[in-house]
Amino acid sequence: MRIKTEERTEPRKRQWWHIPLLLFLIIGTIYIIRTNNPDGTLKSGAWPAQEVQRCEGSIFGTFYHITYQYSKNIEDSLVAVMNEVDRSLSPFNPQSIITAVNINSDTEVNEMFSEVFTLAKHIHQATYGAFDITVAPLVNAWGFGFKNKEDITDSLIDSLLETVGLERVELRDGKVVKSDPRTMLDCSAIAKGYGVDAVGRKLEQLGVKNYLVEIGGEVRMRGKNPSGVVWRVGINKPIDDANGETNEIEQVVQLSNLSMATSGNYRNFYEEGGKKYAHTINPKTGRPVQHSILSSTVVATDCATADAYATSFMVLGLDSARLVLSQHPELAAYFIYTDSAGNYATWHSEEMTKHLVE
């Protein structure tokens, strides 16, 4: 069975995960494919029927689907974990830690915030600044789909760039210290993946070995699926369909003990010079990138890392993304892009080859 996020009930309009940066970069591009064994037989490692637990609902302004092998349903405990992530990292939650940081309140951060901030700093350095959790003011200025582009001036960009840059903030003695109080943090491009990991870790603490956690298309898989075979997920095929009504699978991937995230919005691209570009802002220039990648899928051990790198590669473009991947063999990637003739094409790293289903 495939779960197609685009057909679900419309989530609330004000969504902290779907502020413009997220809208540009992580529209649901992944189908979760809970397949049985291809030959139709039941493997000896299939889960007992009474231990197949499934839960789903809405969180973070999107939807979650969790399948796990356990003796009882523990959805309440898993939702509690997701709510804790929200209280740590949601800028739309007036009581959250990140809200307090953004209004320059004297606040000590918790372990969740510290983990995400530290990882964001690491990936910022590893991607030569392409991943930056301070870019939100620029994204907001351009507007969704660059609808405010007529209002953009060089002076506006210059003024906003004065507040952007992860080097302007640091974590010191449990508190965020800014060199410029106008700098604001938005962890949308990493925190959803972190939420997936937090739920996965909770399951593992309870001794669960076989599970799949999916939140808004970002997934973490451990062990085998209910049929006793490796989990399979799908990457959407880019189709010129702004309404998201047509969905086809570009590539099926099988994974175990790994996570996968996809960034990109090929359903809401813009065209220039006969080429298609995804809506992505370069945090260094303050302007839209003009790279050919339309969809960036990354496989990593944890989902937060996959989430952040997938976003970074949208900013870096194909050539620079390949360079970063050559320096990080622990990652695997699959890109959908437009070639010099404006046609769809794909590229994947060597590390991704073993995960692809023919």
N, C-alpha and C positions, 0 to 999 in steps of 0.2 A: 504494500500500500504506500502511496506517495502522499505526503502532506504538502499542500500548496498554500503558502502563506498569503498569496495575493487574493485568495478567494474567501478569506475569513472576514469576520465582521470588522468594519473600520474602527481602528483604535482611536482613543481620545486625541483631539487635535493638538493639545499642548503636551508634547512628549519630550522628555529630556534626552532620550536617546536619539530622537529624530529632529533635533535642531539642525540648522542647515548643513553643518559639516557632515552629520550622519546621513542626512537625506541625500547628499551628493555621493556619499561613499559607500553606504551599505544598505541599499534597497535589497530586499530579499532575493538573492540570486541563487539560493541553494534549495533543492528539494531534499527532504530526508526520505530515503528509500528503505523501508523496512521489508526487505525481501525474504522470501523463503529460499531454501536451497534451490539453485537453478534446475536441478533434475527432478524437483518435486518430491524427493524422498525426505523423510524425517531423520535427522542425524541423531546419533546416540547422545550428543551433548545438548540436545534440546532442553529448554527449561521446563520443569513440571508446570502444568497449567495453573496450579494454585500459587505459583511464585512469579507469575507474569504480572507485573504492576505497571500501569500506565496512568499518567496524569497530564492534564493540559489546562491552559488558561491564559490570562493576559498579565503581563508584567512589563515594567519599563516602557510602556507605550507600545509594546509589541506582544508577541505570543510565545509561549513556551510549550514544549512537548518533551516529556521525560518517560523513558521506558527503562525499567530496571528489574532485576531478579531479586526478590526479597519475600519474606514470609507474610508481610502485611504492607498496606499502603501507608506511606509516610509523607504524603504530599504536604501536610501542614508544616512539617519540619523543613522541607525543602523551600517552601514559600517564605518561611521565616528567614532563611539564609538570603534569599533574593531581596527581601525587604531590608535586611541589614546592609546589603550592598547599596540599595537606594538611599538609605540614611547616611551613608558615607560619601557617595559620589554623585548624587542627583542635584544639579543646579536649580531644578524646578521644585525641589523640596526645601521650603524655607528653614527647616530645622536641620538640614544636612551639614556635614562637615565642610564640604566643598563650597556651599553657600556662605558659610562663616568665613572661609578663607577668602572668597571673592569680595566680600564687603570689608575685608581687613579687620575682622574681629580677632581678638587674642584667643586663639583656639588651639588646643592640642589635637593632633590627628590620631586616628586609631590605626590598628594594624592593617586593615583593608586599604585605607587611604595610602598609608606608607608603602605598601607593596606595589600598588598601582603607580604611584609617583616614581618610585625607584625604578620600576621596569620601564616606564615612559622615558625617563632620563637615559637609561641604557640604550633603548632603541633609537632615541633621538641621536645619540652619538654614533651608533652603528649604521644609521642611514644618512649620515652627513647633514643632519638637521631636517630631513624631509618629514619626519614624524615630530609633530610639535603640538602639545596640548594647550598652547596659548593662542592658537590661530583663530579662535571663534570671532573676535571683533571684525576681522577681515571678511570672513565668510558671511557674517550678518550684513556687512556693508554692501556686498555684491548682491545679496538676496538669492532666494531659491531660483535656479535656472538663470542666474545672472540678470534677473528682472530689473535690478537697480543700476545696471551698467551705465545708463545715461547720466547718472548722478555721480559717478566715480570720477575723481580728479586726482592728479598727481599729488597735490597737497594733502588730500584726504588720506591717500594710501601712505604717504610719508608719515603723517601724524599717527596713524594706526600702527605702523611698523615700529614706532618708538615704544609701543607697549607689548609687542610680540617677540617671543624668543625664550625658549626654555632655560637659557643660560641666565635669565633675569630672576629666576626663582630657585630656591634650594630648601632642603629639609634640614633644619638645625634644631637639635634637642627636642624633637617631637613637634616642631612647629614649622610652618611654611614661612620663609622669609623672602620678601620681594625687594628688588632694587628699585622698582617703580610700582607704587601702590595701584596704578591703573591696570596693571596686568591681571588678567583673569584666566582661570583654568577651566577647561572643558575636556573631560576624559571620555567623551562619547565614542571615540574611535578605538578605545581599548577596554572600557569598563564593561561593555556587554559581554565580551569574551571572558573577562574576569568573573562576571556573574556566573557564566557557564562553568568555569573552573571551581568556583566556590561551591556550587551545587554538587559537582562531581566529587570534590574532596569530602563533602558531608556524607555522600553515599559510601565512599571508601572507608571513612571512619566507622561506619556501621558494618563494615565487612562485605559490602556489595562489590562483587568482582565483574559482573556483567551489566553494563548500562549504556544508554545513550541520552545525553542531555542536549537539547536544542533550544536556543532562545533567539528568535528573530533570524534564523538561518545560520547562526554560529553553532558549531557542534563539538562535543567532546565524547569520544567513544572508548570504552574499555571492554575487554573480553570479547564475547560473541553475542549475536542477536538471539531472540527467542527460539529460532530454529537450530541454533548451535553452530552457525557459520559466521564468518566475518561480516561486520557491519558494512553496508554500502550507502553512499550518499551520491547525489548528483549535482553537477554544475549546470546552471541554465544556459541554453543557447541564446545568444543575443538576437533579438528580433525587433524590428522597428515597430514598437507597440507601446505607446506612451501610457495606455490604460492598463497594461499588464494582463490583458485578457488571453494572450497566446503564450503558452509556455512549453518549451521543448527542452529536452536534456541534451546538452552538448557533450558531456563526458560523465561516465559513472566511475566513481573511485571507491575502492574498498580499503578500509582502515581498521586497525585494532590498536588500542592503547595509544591513540593519537587524537589530535584535534584539528579542525579545519574551519577557516573563515574566508569569506569572500567580500571584497570591496568593489564598488563600481556601480555605475548607474547608466547602463547602456540603453535603458528605456527612456532616459531623459537627457540625451546628449544634445550638443549643439553642433552645427556644421559651419565650417569656414574653409574656403578654398576647395570645396568638394570633399573634405575629409570630416569624419565624425570625431568628436572629442567628448570625454566624460566631463561632468562639472566638478572640477577640482581646483582648489586654490593652493598656490605655492606659498608656504609660509615665509620664504625668504624674499620673494619679489612682491608679494601681496596681490598678485595678478593670477588669472587662470593659467593653468599649465596647458601646453599644447603638445601632449604626448598621445600616442596612438592606443595605449591600453584602455580598453573599455571594461574589462573585468579582471580582477586580480584575486586569485585563490591561493592561499598558503596553508600548508600542513606543518604543524609543529606539535611538540609534546603537549603544551598547554595552549588553551584557546586565546588567552589574553595576548600571548606572543604572536600567534597566527593573526589575530585581529589587527594588531598594530602594524605588523609588517605588510599585511595586505593593503592597508591604507597607505603606507609609505611608498609602496611600489606604484600606486596610482600617481603619486607626486613625482617620483623619480623618472618614470618612463622606462621603456623596454631595455635599452642599453645599460643604463645605470642600475636598474633592478638586477640584471644579470651579473653585474659586477659585485653587488652586495651579496647575491646568492652564492657566488664563487667563494666568498669569504665566510659563508655560514652554511656548511654542508649539513647542519642539523635541520635545515629548512628544506621544504619541497614546494614548488610553485607551478601554477598553471595559469597562463595569460590568454585572454581573448583580446585581439587588437585589430586595428585596420591597417592593411598594408599600404604601400605607396600608391596603389591604384584605387584605394578606398574600399577594398573588399575585406570581409572578415577573414581572419587567420588566427591560428593558435600556436603557442609555444609553451613547452614545459621543461623544467629542469630535469637533469638526469636522475635526481633523487625521487622525482615524482613518477618516473616510469614504472616502478615496481607496484605502484598503487593503482594504476589505470586498468580498468576492465575493458577488454577488447570486445 
